[in-house]
């Protein structure tokens, strides 16, 4: 209000004037300090509540000059800044969620729009802190985390912007709980971040219209948002699945950017075992290129032409392909060449076993429709899904198969069609099974971390164990208290740790 605005200016001018007068007529040190304290007491502390009442409105309206004046006045009062921090945090959470909900229809359908929305919010909040509070570390902290709860400092897991990133109001991922039929809602933000990375790193219309520098900038923007993601293990799962598909299908837009992304993930603190597996995937691809060249040279010396065949030998530990292998009746050309590949590889690497994943392969064959099912021996569900995609796929300019009722059914005299679709991230796994595997992996990681802590400490309290456990797992996911308790009970039941008989909150390591 106008009255409060005049009051702020009056407080500031009176304080500065009294200070100058004090320097003229009073002792320069002690007396000046007493005068300042008196002015603060009667001109600021007395009107503290009236001043703070204007803070939320000023933050909403971005009245940066008035907020700077308020900061200088209240910074002289004990705990004068604390309410301002709370008001800023509430504004970030409320405004951030309101903006996301107002654009829900757009951001839920477009991962690019979703990331842009989050980055716009982060930029706006950062600009407010810079212009109104001069990037005061206390207010930067309030942007990044909520340092106050019931007047006390709490763990940095309570983030303000993090609440926006991990909110489940717009869209959610339902993870199953131990109780049958119950689920735990989580934000789909990590999945959408991984999808956006795939759009930038794969040969897509988006990556083609951007320059190399623009792609790099956007990838680093993703890492900025990833900092606030609570459950990074979901991002890791989807990012690795997309990378697997790009490397197998040779669909990466820029191999250098792919390898740079691995290093950037390492730099932002992603788990070393995860980053090392990604690096190993690139090594396997490079080794496979050399192996292909040696095999083709060997075949040429025999007078056999195999230029159209490219093989990729991938390490199971790094790629972790858990999907079932599908039995497929291969064309004669492939049936003849596979034993030669196996024999050639055995000569180079004796003792290793090759397992063929034909459903991850791609190629072009010529076959009549009548012999299709007999030749492939594909399961009915898989064959129906593939045929339906050729009949009713909206991105195809021309219909590949005729069907009833009629759609286009126009005979095309000439034209080129790409019949190789995108590699499926999983075969017959349902979404529920994928989510179940995320939960199972979390349980194993909690068990592993607890055993690691107990092996080092030998004796630990429940509070100490929980604190160290969160610290170890924070770069992957945030374990719930219930999940921690369940895994402690499992480890006790299987004699990895034991409780103190006199105090149930103290645990001992069982060697």
C-alpha positions in Angstrom: 0.0 0.0 0.0 1.0 3.6 -0.4 1.1 4.1 3.4 3.6 1.2 3.9 5.7 2.4 0.9 6.0 5.8 2.6 6.8 4.1 5.9 9.7 2.1 4.3 11.2 5.2 2.8 10.7 7.1 6.1 12.4 4.3 8.1 15.4 4.2 5.7 15.8 8.0 5.6 15.5 8.5 9.3 18.0 5.7 10.0 20.5 7.1 7.6 20.0 10.7 8.9 20.3 9.8 12.5 23.5 7.9 11.7 25.0 10.9 10.0 24.0 13.1 12.9 25.5 10.7 15.3 28.8 10.8 13.6 28.9 14.6 14.0 27.9 14.9 17.7 28.5 11.6 19.4 31.4 9.2 19.9 32.2 7.4 16.7 32.0 3.8 17.9 30.0 2.8 20.9 27.5 5.6 20.8 26.8 5.2 17.1 26.1 1.5 17.7 23.7 2.3 20.5 21.9 4.9 18.2 21.5 2.4 15.4 20.1 -0.2 17.7 17.6 2.3 19.1 16.5 3.3 15.6 16.1 -0.3 14.5 14.1 -1.1 17.6 11.6 1.7 17.3 11.5 2.2 13.5 11.7 -1.4 12.3 11.0 -4.0 15.0 7.9 -2.2 16.2 6.5 -2.2 12.6 7.9 -5.7 11.7 4.5 -7.4 11.3 3.1 -4.5 9.2 6.2 -4.7 6.9 6.1 -8.5 6.6 2.4 -8.4 5.7 3.3 -6.7 2.4 5.9 -9.3 1.5 3.7 -12.0 -0.3 2.1 -9.4 -2.5 5.4 -7.8 -3.4 6.9 -11.2 -4.3 3.8 -12.0 -6.5 4.0 -8.6 -8.2 7.8 -8.7 -8.5 8.3 -5.3 -6.7 12.1 -5.8 -6.6 13.1 -2.4 -5.3 10.7 -2.5 -2.4 11.9 -6.1 -1.6 15.5 -4.9 -1.6 14.5 -2.2 0.9 12.6 -4.7 3.1 15.6 -7.0 3.1 17.9 -4.2 4.3 15.5 -3.2 7.1 14.6 -6.7 8.3 18.1 -8.0 8.1 18.9 -5.9 11.1 16.1 -7.6 13.2 16.6 -11.0 14.8 14.8 -13.6 12.7 13.5 -10.9 10.5 14.6 -12.7 7.3 13.0 -16.1 8.2 9.4 -15.1 7.3 10.6 -13.7 4.0 12.3 -17.0 3.2 9.0 -18.8 3.9 7.0 -16.4 1.8 9.5 -16.9 -1.1 9.3 -20.7 -0.8 5.5 -20.7 -0.7 5.5 -18.4 -3.8 7.8 -20.8 -5.8 5.7 -23.9 -4.9 2.3 -22.3 -5.5 3.2 -20.4 -8.7 5.1 -23.3 -10.1 2.3 -25.8 -9.6 -0.3 -23.3 -10.8 1.7 -22.8 -14.1 2.1 -26.5 -14.6 -1.6 -27.2 -14.1 -2.7 -24.4 -16.3 -0.6 -25.9 -19.2 -1.3 -29.5 -18.3 -2.9 -30.4 -21.7 0.2 -29.3 -23.5 3.0 -30.5 -21.3 1.5 -34.0 -20.8 1.5 -34.6 -24.6 4.9 -33.1 -25.4 8.1 -33.7 -23.4 9.8 -30.8 -25.2 7.1 -28.4 -24.0 7.3 -29.9 -20.5 11.0 -29.3 -20.2 10.7 -25.7 -21.5 8.0 -25.0 -19.0 10.2 -26.2 -16.1 13.1 -24.2 -17.3 11.0 -21.1 -17.7 9.9 -21.4 -14.1 13.4 -21.9 -12.9 14.7 -18.9 -14.9 11.8 -16.7 -13.5 12.5 -17.7 -9.9 16.2 -17.2 -10.3 15.7 -13.7 -11.8 13.4 -12.8 -8.9 16.1 -13.8 -6.4 18.8 -11.9 -8.2 16.9 -8.7 -8.7 15.0 -8.5 -5.4 17.6 -10.1 -3.1 20.9 -9.7 -4.9 21.4 -13.5 -5.0 21.7 -13.6 -1.3 22.7 -17.2 -0.4 19.9 -17.5 2.0 17.3 -16.8 -0.7 19.1 -19.0 -3.2 18.8 -21.7 -0.7 15.1 -20.9 -0.3 14.7 -21.3 -4.1 16.5 -24.7 -4.1 15.3 -26.0 -0.8 13.0 -25.4 2.2 15.5 -24.9 5.1 12.8 -24.2 7.7 10.3 -26.5 9.3 8.7 -25.5 12.6 11.4 -23.0 13.0 14.2 -25.5 12.7 16.7 -26.3 10.0 15.8 -29.6 8.3 17.5 -31.8 5.7 18.0 -30.4 2.2 15.6 -33.0 0.7 12.8 -30.6 1.3 13.1 -28.5 -1.9 10.9 -25.7 -3.1 11.6 -26.0 -6.8 12.0 -29.8 -6.2 8.4 -29.9 -5.1 7.3 -28.5 -8.4 9.5 -31.0 -10.4 8.3 -34.0 -8.4 4.7 -33.0 -8.1 2.2 -35.7 -9.2 -0.8 -33.4 -9.9 -0.2 -33.2 -13.6 0.9 -36.8 -14.4 2.1 -39.6 -12.3 3.9 -43.0 -12.4 2.1 -45.6 -10.3 4.7 -47.9 -8.6 3.3 -51.0 -6.9 3.6 -51.5 -3.1 4.1 -54.7 -1.2 0.4 -54.8 -0.3 -1.5 -56.3 -3.3 -3.4 -53.7 -5.3 -1.8 -50.7 -3.7 0.4 -48.3 -5.6 2.8 -45.3 -4.8 2.3 -42.3 -7.0 5.5 -40.7 -8.3 6.2 -37.9 -10.9 6.8 -38.9 -14.5 9.3 -36.1 -14.8 12.4 -38.4 -15.0 10.7 -40.5 -17.7 9.9 -37.3 -19.7 13.5 -36.0 -19.2 14.8 -39.3 -20.7 12.3 -39.0 -23.6 13.5 -35.4 -24.3 17.1 -36.5 -24.3 16.2 -39.2 -26.8 14.6 -36.5 -29.1 17.8 -34.5 -29.0 20.3 -37.4 -29.5 18.3 -39.4 -32.0 17.8 -38.5 -35.7 14.5 -36.6 -35.3 13.0 -33.5 -36.8 13.9 -31.7 -33.6 17.6 -32.6 -33.7 17.8 -31.9 -37.4 16.6 -28.3 -37.0 19.0 -27.5 -34.1 22.7 -26.7 -34.3 25.2 -28.7 -32.4 25.6 -25.9 -29.8 21.8 -25.6 -29.4 21.6 -29.4 -28.8 24.4 -29.2 -26.2 22.7 -26.3 -24.4 19.4 -28.2 -24.2 21.1 -31.3 -22.9 22.7 -29.3 -20.2 19.3 -27.8 -19.4 18.0 -31.3 -18.9 20.9 -31.9 -16.4 19.9 -28.8 -14.6 16.3 -30.1 -14.1 17.7 -33.5 -13.3 19.4 -32.0 -10.2 15.9 -31.5 -8.7 14.5 -34.9 -9.6 14.0 -37.0 -6.5 14.0 -40.5 -8.1 16.8 -40.5 -10.6 16.7 -44.2 -11.0 13.7 -43.9 -13.2 15.5 -41.5 -15.5 18.5 -43.9 -15.6 16.3 -46.8 -16.6 14.6 -45.0 -19.5 17.7 -43.1 -20.6 19.6 -46.4 -20.9 16.8 -48.1 -22.8 16.7 -45.2 -25.3 20.5 -45.3 -25.6 20.3 -49.1 -26.3 17.9 -48.5 -29.1 19.9 -45.7 -30.7 23.1 -47.7 -30.6 21.5 -50.9 -32.0 19.7 -49.1 -34.8 22.5 -46.7 -35.5 20.0 -43.8 -35.1 22.2 -41.4 -33.1 22.4 -37.9 -34.6 25.8 -37.2 -33.2 28.1 -39.9 -31.7 30.3 -37.3 -30.1 27.3 -35.8 -28.3 26.3 -39.3 -27.1 29.7 -39.8 -25.4 29.8 -36.3 -24.1 26.4 -36.9 -22.4 27.9 -39.8 -20.5 30.7 -37.6 -19.2 28.1 -34.9 -18.2 26.1 -37.4 -16.3 29.3 -38.4 -14.4 30.0 -34.7 -13.7 26.6 -34.1 -12.2 27.1 -37.0 -9.7 25.1 -39.8 -11.3 26.1 -43.2 -9.8 29.5 -44.5 -11.0 28.3 -48.0 -11.7 25.5 -46.6 -14.0 27.8 -44.3 -15.9 30.4 -47.0 -16.3 27.9 -49.3 -17.9 27.0 -46.6 -20.4 30.6 -46.1 -21.2 31.0 -49.8 -21.7 28.1 -49.8 -24.2 30.1 -47.4 -26.4 33.1 -49.6 -26.1 31.1 -52.6 -27.2 29.9 -50.8 -30.3 33.4 -49.7 -31.3 34.7 -53.3 -30.8 31.8 -54.6 -32.9 32.8 -52.3 -35.7 36.3 -53.7 -35.8 35.0 -57.2 -35.5 32.7 -56.6 -38.5 35.5 -55.4 -40.6 37.7 -58.4 -39.8 34.8 -60.8 -40.5 34.0 -59.2 -43.8 37.7 -59.3 -44.8 37.8 -62.9 -43.9 34.7 -63.7 -46.0 36.0 -61.8 -49.0 39.1 -63.9 -49.0 36.8 -66.9 -49.2 34.9 -65.4 -52.0 31.7 -64.9 -50.0 29.9 -61.5 -50.2 28.6 -60.4 -46.7 28.7 -56.6 -47.0 25.0 -56.4 -46.2 25.4 -58.1 -42.8 26.4 -56.2 -39.7 26.7 -57.8 -36.3 26.9 -56.3 -32.8 28.4 -58.3 -30.0 27.2 -56.7 -26.8 28.3 -57.6 -23.2 25.4 -58.9 -21.1 26.6 -57.1 -18.0 26.6 -53.7 -19.6 23.5 -53.9 -21.7 21.5 -56.0 -19.3 18.9 -57.2 -21.8 16.4 -59.0 -19.6 13.7 -59.6 -22.2 12.9 -63.1 -23.4 14.4 -64.3 -26.6 11.9 -65.0 -29.3 12.1 -68.1 -31.4 12.1 -67.0 -35.1 12.5 -69.0 -38.3 15.3 -67.1 -40.1 15.7 -66.7 -43.9 18.1 -69.2 -45.4 20.7 -66.4 -46.0 20.9 -65.7 -42.3 20.8 -69.4 -41.3 23.8 -70.0 -43.5 25.9 -67.0 -42.2 25.2 -67.4 -38.5 27.4 -70.6 -38.0 30.2 -68.8 -39.8 29.9 -65.8 -37.5 30.0 -68.1 -34.4 33.0 -70.0 -35.7 34.9 -66.8 -36.5 34.1 -65.3 -33.1 35.1 -68.5 -31.3 38.5 -68.3 -32.9 39.0 -64.7 -31.7 37.5 -65.2 -28.2 37.6 -68.8 -27.0 35.3 -69.7 -24.1 32.7 -67.0 -24.7 29.1 -67.9 -25.5 27.0 -66.0 -28.1 23.3 -65.6 -27.5 21.3 -64.3 -30.5 18.5 -61.7 -29.9 16.8 -61.8 -33.3 13.9 -59.6 -32.1 16.4 -56.8 -31.6 17.7 -57.1 -35.2 16.4 -55.3 -38.2 16.7 -55.9 -41.9 14.8 -56.1 -45.2 13.5 -59.4 -46.7 11.3 -60.4 -49.7 8.5 -62.8 -49.0 4.9 -63.5 -50.1 2.1 -62.8 -47.7 0.8 -66.4 -47.9 4.1 -67.7 -46.5 4.6 -65.0 -43.9 3.3 -66.7 -40.8 4.7 -70.1 -41.8 8.2 -68.6 -42.5 8.5 -66.5 -39.4 6.7 -68.7 -36.8 6.0 -65.5 -34.9 3.6 -65.7 -31.9 0.1 -64.7 -32.9 0.1 -61.6 -30.7 3.4 -60.4 -32.1 2.3 -61.0 -35.7 -1.1 -59.3 -35.3 0.6 -56.2 -33.7 3.1 -56.0 -36.6 0.5 -56.4 -39.3 -1.9 -53.9 -37.7 0.9 -51.3 -37.6 1.3 -51.7 -41.4 -2.5 -51.4 -41.9 -3.3 -48.5 -39.6 -0.2 -46.5 -38.9 -0.9 -42.8 -39.2 2.7 -41.8 -40.1 2.7 -43.9 -43.3 1.9 -42.0 -46.4 0.9 -45.1 -48.3 -1.0 -48.1 -47.0 1.1 -51.2 -47.1 -1.5 -53.9 -46.8 -5.1 -54.1 -48.0 -7.8 -54.7 -45.4 -11.5 -54.8 -44.9 -13.2 -52.5 -44.3 -11.4 -50.4 -46.9 -9.2 -47.5 -45.9 -7.2 -46.1 -48.9 -6.6 -49.3 -50.9 -5.1 -47.2 -53.7 -2.5 -49.0 -55.7 0.8 -47.2 -55.6 2.8 -47.6 -58.8 6.0 -46.4 -57.2 7.2 -45.2 -53.9 9.6 -46.0 -51.1 8.6 -47.2 -47.7 10.6 -47.7 -44.5 9.3 -51.0 -43.1 11.8 -51.1 -40.2 10.0 -49.7 -37.1 11.5 -48.5 -33.9 13.0 -51.2 -31.7 10.6 -52.0 -28.8 12.0 -51.1 -25.4 10.4 -54.4 -24.1 8.6 -57.3 -25.8 5.5 -58.5 -24.0 6.3 -56.7 -20.7 3.4 -54.7 -19.4 3.8 -51.2 -17.8 3.0 -52.8 -14.5 5.8 -55.3 -14.8 8.3 -52.5 -15.7 7.2 -50.5 -12.6 7.5 -53.6 -10.5 11.1 -54.1 -11.6 11.9 -50.5 -10.6 10.6 -51.3 -7.1 12.5 -54.6 -6.9 15.7 -52.9 -7.9 15.2 -50.2 -5.2 14.7 -52.9 -2.6 18.0 -54.6 -3.6 19.8 -51.2 -3.5 18.5 -50.5 0.0 19.6 -53.9 1.2 23.0 -53.4 -0.4 23.4 -50.0 1.2 22.3 -51.2 4.7 24.8 -54.1 4.6 27.5 -51.7 3.5 26.8 -49.4 6.4 26.6 -52.2 8.9 29.8 -53.8 7.7 31.6 -50.6 8.2 30.0 -49.4 11.5 29.3 -52.8 13.1 26.9 -51.1 15.5 24.5 -48.3 14.6 21.2 -46.8 15.8 18.1 -46.6 13.6 18.4 -42.9 13.2 22.1 -43.1 12.2 21.3 -45.9 9.7 18.5 -44.0 8.1 20.6 -40.8 7.7 23.5 -42.6 6.1 21.2 -44.6 3.9 19.6 -41.5 2.5 23.0 -40.0 1.9 24.2 -43.1 0.0 21.0 -43.4 -2.2 20.2 -39.7 -2.7 21.7 -39.7 -6.3 19.4 -42.6 -7.2 16.1 -42.3 -5.3 14.7 -41.2 -1.9 13.7 -44.3 0.1 10.6 -44.1 2.1 10.6 -44.8 5.8 8.3 -47.8 5.2 10.5 -49.3 2.6 13.6 -48.9 4.9 11.8 -50.6 7.7 10.7 -53.5 5.5 14.3 -54.1 4.2 15.7 -53.9 7.8 13.2 -56.6 8.8 14.2 -58.7 5.8 17.9 -58.5 6.6 17.2 -59.4 10.3 15.1 -62.4 9.2 17.9 -63.6 6.9 20.6 -63.1 9.6 22.5 -60.2 7.9 22.0 -58.0 10.9 20.4 -58.3 14.4 18.7 -56.1 17.0 20.0 -55.3 20.4 17.9 -57.2 23.0 17.7 -54.2 25.3 17.1 -51.5 22.6 15.2 -52.3 19.5 16.5 -49.2 17.8 20.1 -50.4 17.8 21.4 -52.9 15.2 24.5 -55.1 15.0 26.3 -56.5 11.9 26.3 -60.3 11.7 29.6 -61.4 10.3 
